[in-house]
Each structure stands twice: as structure tokens, then as C-alpha cells.
């Protein structure tokens, strides 16, 4: 059977969002994951989908899957540990590919494949969600007003109406961000800082006051490359978490549930971070639960008229009717679906390996976000 998209990691939180949106948009989708229960439960009502098993830890499993499918575009929604492997195999099998983002070093490796993807007339885009993703495209919009950039700061802030812990997004990603030393550029020099010692409090539209921490994110690297011609001296990424979520997250980290050390368990082994992720994603959603998120980019420097300029971009997201269980995770899954559809219908014509800002049509992307209930703001004014 011929498919429009292959979604890897379809059983996960983001994979289910991407797959559902593609199916509801009328496309044929093959779902692939190591586990199938979530895909079967939530997506089986759709006729134009099927399920395949894939183990990203085994390259032969990915190759076998791709060789057996007639599909032009791969949307990789699995955890980022094998993103570069998926890239390499998609290149070999002549598939367009996008993912939700990798760590700092893997992002470099993926972007280094630019010439190979371009020669093959393929596009590969890493970081197609909220941040990286929406924030990248907002940075592209802001950059047009500058002749030189001094500082780029960006990040996310979110909160919920019920002050009770509920998984906000990928638990492995959250644990990584709260514990891994964060790379940042200060006065043109790369440094690393511990998130614990970097706390600041900022004000956010729709969110209010919130604690933020320097965290590791691929945008610190991709912005330094993509906007090198504007000579940025400082690049910092901040993650913002509400107090009730931080309390639970820090306790889990203190108890060691964030580790990848394999522990013997009966006749098998158990990885704490994988176990806690699967357990917590099964928590029932609190009654009347809703979320709000502010994705933001603030750029300062010299404007094209020689003036001192500050630009602030924001994307405001809230829980959408019909997507209640996804909360604000729609701002990761839906942008990936939008970008994948842009590749499929020819609106995205770039060829090579990119971060989203260098490949995605800016204004058209903003309009698609609006259709999904996400508003984009420039200096306090909604622009989509």
C-alpha cells in the first residue's frame, strides 16, 4: 500500500498528535513504534492507517521498515537518541525526513549532512515542534529587522489551571533539560552553566511571573550558525516551569528516576527514565484541566537604520477543544504535521539539511498555526 507519511514513534505523546492531524487532514499514514497499544487505542478508528513495529536501537529494523514501504516522507517523533541514524537511513532510502529535535552535538551531525541531502534532492529538517520549531521560524521573522545582533534570548513558559502534576511533555527531555549543563554564548565565547544555579524570574504574557532556568537546547547552536552574518554575541535558552511541576520533577530527579542506568529486573533489565515516562503518561488527566504556554524569542541589536532595536516574538498556545488530553503539546505535534504537509504539497521547496528557520516559509507557516489556534505576536501585536 502506498502512504503519504510514515510516523515513527506513533505511540508517544507527539506521535499520536502528528498522526491524528495527518489522518484528519485526509492523508494515508503508516504508524510505527516499538509499542502499539496507544496507536491502536487512539487511532484505529481511521481507515487510512496501518501499524508496523520498529526498534530504533536496531538499524536493520529501520532499514527493513523503510524498504518495505512506498512512502515519500518520514516524520520521526521518537525520542532523539537515534535521530541521526534515522537521517542516514532515510538518505540511503531516498526519503524526506523531519524530527522534533536533537541534542546540541547530534544537531551538528545532522546539519553536516546538508550537501548529501541536497544532492539527493531531499529535505531533512530537525526540530519541527514548538522549540525548536516555532521559535526558529519566529527568529527568522525577527532577524529581517537587524543589521547586527547583540543578544538572542528565547525559551518557553507554561502553566496549568490545576496545580497538580500532569506530564507537560517528554519526561526524558525534561529531565535532560533540568540536569544537563546548558551551553550558551556570552560575548562570543561558548560556556556551560548548571541549570540549578541559573534561576531568574521573568514575566510572560498569559502566564505571568515564572521561574526560568538556562537549559540545553539545539537553538543555541543553530542560531549561532544560521545568523552568523549578523554577528550575535550572546545566545541563551531558558526553560520556564510552574512551582507545582518543579517540585515533583526535582523530587523524581533526587530519587534517581532520571537515570538511564539499566537495572536487573527479574529476567530482564529496567531503565528508570523509560519506566517513569511510561508510568506518568498513564496518569489520568485532572478534571477540567487545561494549559497555557508562551513560546518566546527576544532579539536586541542594531536595526537596519542604525538604531538600537529590541524585537520580541511570542506564540501563545492554550488547550484546544477536541485536543484536551494533549494540553499544550499540540504546539509540538501540530507544527511537525504542518511542516510535513508543506513538504508533501510542495509549499516547502528547500533541499538539504536544515533547522526550520532556514527551510520553512515564514508567513505561510504562521497562518497555518493560526488555523490550529496558535497566535503569533510581534512586539505585543498579533500578526497572524
ABEGO torsion letter per residue (X at the ends): XBBABBBBGAABAAAAAAAAAAAAAGBBBBBBBABAAAAAAAAAABAABBBBBBBAABAAAAAAAAAABBBABBBBABBAAAAAAAAAAAAAAGBBBBBAEBBAAAAAAAAAAAAAAAAAGBBBBBGABAOBGAAAAAAAAAAAABABBABBBBEBBBBBABBBBBBABBAAAAAAAAABBBBBBBGGBBBBBBAAAABBBBBBBGAEBBBBBBBBBAAAAAAAAAAAAAGBABBBBBBBBBAAAAAAAAAAAAAGAABABBBBBEABBBBAAAAAAAAAAABBBBBGBBBBBBBBBBBBEBBAAGBBBBBBBBBBBBBBBGAAAAEAAAAAAAAAAAAAAAAAAGABABBEBBBAAAABBAAAAAAAAAAAGBBBBBGGBBAX
